[in-house]
Amino acid sequence: MIPFVDLKAQYLSIKDEIDAAVFKALESTQFVLGSEVVALEEEFSHYCGANYGIAVNTGTSALHLALLAAGIGPGDEVITTPFTFVATVAAICYTGATPVFVDIEPNSYTIDVRQIEAAITARTKAILPVHLYGQPADMDAILDIARRYGLIVIEDAAQAHRAEYKGRRVGSIGDLGCFSFYPGKNLGAYGEGGMVVTNNPEYAAKLRCLRDWGQERKYHHVLKGYNYRMDGLQGAILRVKLRHLDAWTEARRAQAARYDQLLAAEVITPKVMPYSYHVYHVYAVRSPERDLLQQVLQQQGIQTGIHYPIPVHLQPAYSDLGYKVGDFPQAELAAQQVLSLPMYAELSPVQIKTISAALSEGISRLSWRKAG
Ligand SMILES: *Cc1c(COP(=O)(O)O)cnc(C)c1O
């Protein structure tokens, strides 16, 4: 069996370091925030090329607070894409603002920058691009539009730790950048976690206040805040794991190169935009026979995923936004055709060969069946 993710293999590879950090954190009894979280904020924000990092309990909270820090609320509109994890859109709704969708560009699966201007209205306050699968959105084009219309840019970098756009790390390119440390992400906690990074000291101060009950100091509540603090244990664990992220990212990129070579003739492999350093949170191939291929792989004991089978504008929970089938044809087609293959640093070249061979065999069986 080849699992879709293998968190155990990664833990075993760094067990001694992790166990020592966890015991130290337990001894310190700094269970919420504390010195390990402060050190993580410093280290991770600098890793992203940003001056400030504000650690929170989830990536969703990071998005929610980034939007609030930017002053977004009821009556405002935020432009994003429907081809993302639901949290991107949920966070906009939490503030009372309205998500406004723009279709994706089908090669990169990120927001189609040529369609953004048509979606801007007098109520638009921000653009929220998603660096989907670990590939950055076209940030220069987005920043140019934002500058011309006076909009704030908030990056959803939950899938893109260490990804680069024209040599700059994501998260620090827009006004605010949001990360998730959910266990399966490229940098994952042993529980939930998230962070907002920014170069703006006013946003940083507001974010710090909002994540801890809106307190300026203890029991002095100057904003209506939240309990969005990061656990001390997660801070300690993430600091250890951050030291390995460069090596893990290189390993993912090497896996992707192996897949590319073995699969280029069989399916549409991921397209790397000339501006990007892709970190392959997800390695998604594309085929009109997606569902059948997924079954074939499952029969061979190979787990796959679909990111995502239903675009957010067609989810029942968001029907009140008033969208319908056909509104975003590229997102809808991608949702029917993408298939995510196992992708993690610990995959072996032999496993990649096994997966690729199973996929090739599946394709030839399908075409044979069609011909017959
Ligand atoms: C994972 C993810 C989130 C949410 O992060 P959580 O830590 O699970 O709350 C937001 N946006 C995208 C694109 C994600 O992949």
The ligand as an SDF file (V2000), in Angstrom:
LIG
                    3D

 15 15  0  0  0  0  0  0  0  0999 V2000
   -5.2860   24.3180    4.6230 C   0  0  0  0  0  0  0  0  0  0  0  0
   -5.7830   25.5370    3.9530 C   0  0  0  0  0  0  0  0  0  0  0  0
   -6.3980   26.5850    4.6610 C   0  0  0  0  0  0  0  0  0  0  0  0
   -6.8230   26.4880    6.1040 C   0  0  0  0  0  0  0  0  0  0  0  0
   -5.8620   26.1400    7.0030 O   0  0  0  0  0  0  0  0  0  0  0  0
   -6.2560   25.3900    8.3800 P   0  0  0  0  0  0  0  0  0  0  0  0
   -4.9830   25.4070    9.1420 O   0  0  0  0  0  0  0  0  0  0  0  0
   -6.7170   24.0150    8.0210 O   0  0  0  0  0  0  0  0  0  0  0  0
   -7.3310   26.1800    9.0320 O   0  0  0  0  0  0  0  0  0  0  0  0
   -6.7220   27.7410    3.9700 C   0  0  0  0  0  0  0  0  0  0  0  0
   -6.4920   27.8550    2.6550 N   0  0  0  0  0  0  0  0  0  0  0  0
   -5.9480   26.8630    1.9300 C   0  0  0  0  0  0  0  0  0  0  0  0
   -5.6900   27.0720    0.4680 C   0  0  0  0  0  0  0  0  0  0  0  0
   -5.5810   25.6660    2.5480 C   0  0  0  0  0  0  0  0  0  0  0  0
   -5.0480   24.6900    1.8150 O   0  0  0  0  0  0  0  0  0  0  0  0
  1  2  1  0
  2  3  1  0
  2 14  2  0
  3  4  1  0
  3 10  2  0
  4  5  1  0
  5  6  1  0
  6  7  2  0
  6  8  1  0
  6  9  1  0
 10 11  1  0
 11 12  2  0
 12 13  1  0
 12 14  1  0
 14 15  1  0
M  END
$$$$
